[in-house]
Amino acid sequence: MAHSHFVHRLLPLLLVVLAVTSPATAEWNEKVLYSFQGGSSDGSVPAGGVVFDKKGNLYGATTDGGPASCAPIGGACGTVFQLTPPTQKGGSWTETLIYQFQGEVSKDASVPTGGLIFDAVGNLYGVTGYGGTGDCVLIGVKGGCGTVYELSPPAQQGGAWTETILYSFQGGNDGYVPWGDLVFDKSGNLYGSTIFGGGKGTTCDPFYQYCGTVFKLSPPKKQGGAWTEKVLHSFAGGSDGANPNGGLVLDGKGEVYGTSNSGGNQGCRYQSEVGCGTAFRLTPPGKKGGAWTERQLYVFSGGSDGGQPNGGLVFDAKGSLYGTALGGSPSGGGVAFRLTTSKGGRWSETVLYWFSNSGPGAPLAGLTFGSAGDLYGTTGPGSEAGTVFRLKPPSRKGGAWTLGILHDFTGSPDGAIPAAGLIFDKHGDLYGTTRAGGTGTTCPGYCGTAFEATP
């Protein structure tokens, strides 16, 4: 049976072992903080990046590993982990699984499909692609429609974290397969996306219904009450976007910005049947109870402007948006781009860099700003097993952005396939994850890593 590219997005990404191709020629020093081992006792294949708590511990989620009771993908349900830094210089980081998902059979979540965020009091929030109380069926197996979950820290050190399912998607108009990181607004509402569901569009995938949503989850007005979901926009495919990526960003007016992996098929060069993707903005209603309004900021053609944006967007201080696209470009390796608005409200795209599949590979996640205005990101396998890169802005107006490779991944025992965004610590060191590589031998392509890159 043929599977769509979105089914593949939900499966572990590597089916072959990556070979070491050449020694790293990095400017920065990379260190594997932890190699996931997979199986029933550890996680594998990180679902997103990592996030720091106030004590310097790192947290993240894995798509695979943990209890083998989940359908329809692979059997394993996924985990949430904590990495604790060493107490002595030169020591090892320590991993603790703070939660192992149990899956639809237990009405629990399963298969995390995004990273984690903290609230002000130390609770963690994330999404899973499956599990929950929804009746969604894939490949003839009931696996749930996905969830938004919360993990609350223990009252006493060493105790168990407490999981709460804030919302179980039902797979129809409300969405199916939430994807990517969530984001809070100032009022404590959560925003995210689902790559399917929403009740609109029939052209997005042969196995999943509809073309995706952007949703808002509002906390209960009384303690112990239920969170309330509202779909802000249901994507219709065709000339509209389809399959939003998550990783949304909010401006000061409460408007929501993001990208869709497909849709907007107005002259798409290589993916005309589903479109090469869009960048969009959702504006809240002027009156209470009104409808949110979608505007397409840019429709990708799949040519030299790129196609299939595959991560969230990030603002600079002037209100321009930056992101990456997986396809297009003259050399076939995707692009890093900037979207800028004029006084008339029209948005235009500028390509900052064209990546090459014969070089570092295509960018796999969104971008992160450094303190000096540099942009940092990751690429997938090109001539290496992936890279961490830096894009330096031009020194003069109209000049070119400059690419620097900070680390070339080499595969096991190093990482491979760095497919999530990066974060900085207070010293300017970078942290992230890889979906393969490391030393865990129970997974195809090994089980993935968490890593640090130091100037």
C-alpha positions, -999 to +999 in steps of 0.1 A: +000+000+000+013+034-009+017+059+019+016+097+016+045+118+026+025+128+057+023+092+069+061+091+066+063+123+087+048+103+115+071+073+112+107+072+125+125+090+098+155+068+092+154+033+078+191+029+071+222+033+091+241+064+082+278+060+075+306+083+085+315+102+053+342+126+064+357+142+095+339+172+108+353+206+098+333+226+124+340+259+139+322+249+171+327+219+194+297+195+195+290+171+223+264+144+225+247+149+259+226+118+257+221+089+232+186+075+234+184+037+237+149+029+226+129-002+236+104-003+264+127+014+290+138+045+271+126+069+244+138+071+209+135+095+179+131+129+195+098+146+185+111+182+187+138+202+203+146+207+240+136+234+265+154+246+297+138+250+331+151+276+356+176+251+371+193+243+339+176+209+332+166+201+296+132+186+287+119+171+255+097+143+240+103+113+219+081+099+192+090+063+198+101+042+228+083+034+260+054+010+263+047-011+232+009-009+234+001+018+208-014+017+174-013+023+145+024+032+143+051+008+153+036-002+187+056+022+210+038+051+226+066+077+232+080+094+262+089+127+279+124+131+293+145+152+315+182+157+311+201+169+343+235+185+339+265+170+356+274+181+391+311+181+383+329+195+353+334+168+327+307+146+341+278+131+322+242+144+318+216+121+334+184+112+317+151+105+335+119+095+318+093+117+336+064+102+316+057+073+294+025+075+273+001+045+275-019+051+243-055+048+231-062+015+249-058+034+282-074+066+268-040+082+271-020+102+246+005+085+223+032+094+198+044+130+206+046+151+174+061+183+188+084+198+214+075+211+249+068+246+263+067+257+300+042+279+317+051+304+344+048+279+373+068+250+357+041+229+340+050+214+306+027+213+275+029+194+243+009+175+216+007+139+205-004+128+170-025+099+183-042+086+214-070+102+234-107+095+232-112+102+195-124+074+172-099+080+144-089+049+124-058+045+102-049+014+082-079-003+098-067+003+134-083+026+159-055+048+173-071+080+185-070+114+169-043+131+190-042+152+222-029+183+239-014+173+273+000+190+304+027+175+327+028+190+363+060+186+384+059+166+416+052+184+449+083+167+463+117+162+446+119+127+432+081+122+430+061+115+398+050+140+373+013+142+367-002+141+332-035+157+323-051+155+289-063+190+282-080+181+249-086+150+229-092+157+192-122+139+176-109+139+140-138+159+123-142+196+123-120+200+154-088+186+139-067+154+136-030+149+143-018+180+162+017+189+150+046+210+162+052+232+193+024+251+211+025+288+220+009+308+248-007+342+246-006+368+274-040+355+287-028+319+291-045+305+259-026+279+239-024+280+201-014+251+178-022+233+146-033+200+133-021+187+099-054+170+092-091+174+102-110+207+102-139+196+079-126+213+047-106+200+017-106+166+001-073+167-018-047+167+010-041+130+017-057+097+007-057+083+042-064+112+066-095+134+063-094+171+055-066+197+053-058+208+088-065+235+113-052+262+136-068+260+170-069+278+203-073+262+237-087+284+265-082+274+301-112+268+324-127+297+342-130+276+374-103+253+388-109+217+377-130+227+347-124+217+311-102+235+286-122+248+255-111+243+220-119+267+192-109+262+155-096+296+142-092+284+107-099+252+087-076+249+057-093+239+025-063+230+002-064+241-034-057+278-034-059+279+004-031+264+025-030+228+037-013+208+064+000+236+087+033+230+104+028+242+139+054+264+156+030+294+154+041+329+164+019+357+178+024+395+173+015+422+198-020+426+183-029+389+189-025+380+153-012+344+146+014+336+119+025+303+105+032+282+075+015+254+057+035+225+041+013+224+011-017+241-005-017+274-023-012+256-056-009+285-079+018+274-104+036+251-080+066+237-101+070+202-087+040+196-065+011+210-085-015+185-073-013+196-037+006+229-038+040+240-025+028+257+007+020+291+021+028+316+048-003+329+065-017+353+091-049+349+112-065+380+125-089+379+155-124+392+150-133+428+157-164+417+177-168+390+203-180+358+187-169+368+152-148+347+128-110+349+125-098+361+091-070+343+072-046+362+049-020+345+028+012+364+031+031+344+005+024+314-017+055+293-026+060+282-062+085+255-057+110+273-079+139+296-068+117+310-040+115+275-023+086+252-015+071+232+013+080+254+043+087+230+071+089+249+103+076+279+121+084+315+116+103+340+138+101+378+139+129+402+139+128+436+158+114+453+127+085+429+122+099+409+093+094+371+094+121+345+088+117+308+080+129+278+059+115+257+031+125+222+023+122+222-015+127+244-045+158+265-051+181+261-081+203+235-063+173+215-049+182+219-013+156+244+000+159+279+012+161+303+041+138+332+035+125+365+048+090+380+045+087+418+047+057+440+045+055+473+028+035+504+039+006+492+017+004+459+036+018+438+007+042+411+018+072+401-003+098+373+000+136+376-001+157+344-003+186+347+021+203+315+011+199+286-014+209+253+001+223+224-020+216+187-016+252+180-027+264+202+002+249+206+036+214+194+026+180+210+031+170+229+062+148+207+084+133+231+110+127+268+117+154+294+125+167+308+158+181+344+161+214+349+179+222+380+199+241+396+170+214+391+145+228+359+130+203+330+122+209+295+133+194+263+121+199+227+110+200+208+077+193+172+068+216+147+051+234+161+021+271+153+018+270+146+056+245+133+081+232+168+087+246+201+100+242+229+124+246+262+105+248+299+110+237+326+085+254+359+090+237+390+077+255+411+051+278+438+063+264+463+037+230+469+023+222+446-006+250+422+002+247+385+006+241+364+037+270+341+045+266+304+055+289+289+081+288+252+090+292+250+128+291+212+129+289+183+105+271+153+120+288+120+111+262+094+122+267+070+151+281+075+177+275+112+168+240+123+159+223+123+126+192+141+111+189+172+133+153+179+125+142+204+153+148+240+162+178+251+184+179+270+216+206+290+234+217+289+270+229+321+288+265+314+277+257+314+240+259+276+236+234+258+213+212+228+222+191+205+201+182+170+191+188+145+163+163+119+152+189+093+145+225+085+153+239+080+188+246+046+203+211+031+207+211+001+185+175-010+189+163+015+162+169+017+124+196+043+120+201+043+157+178+061+182+188+097+182+205+121+205+204+154+225+235+175+218+253+207+227+273+229+203+298+253+219+317+282+203 
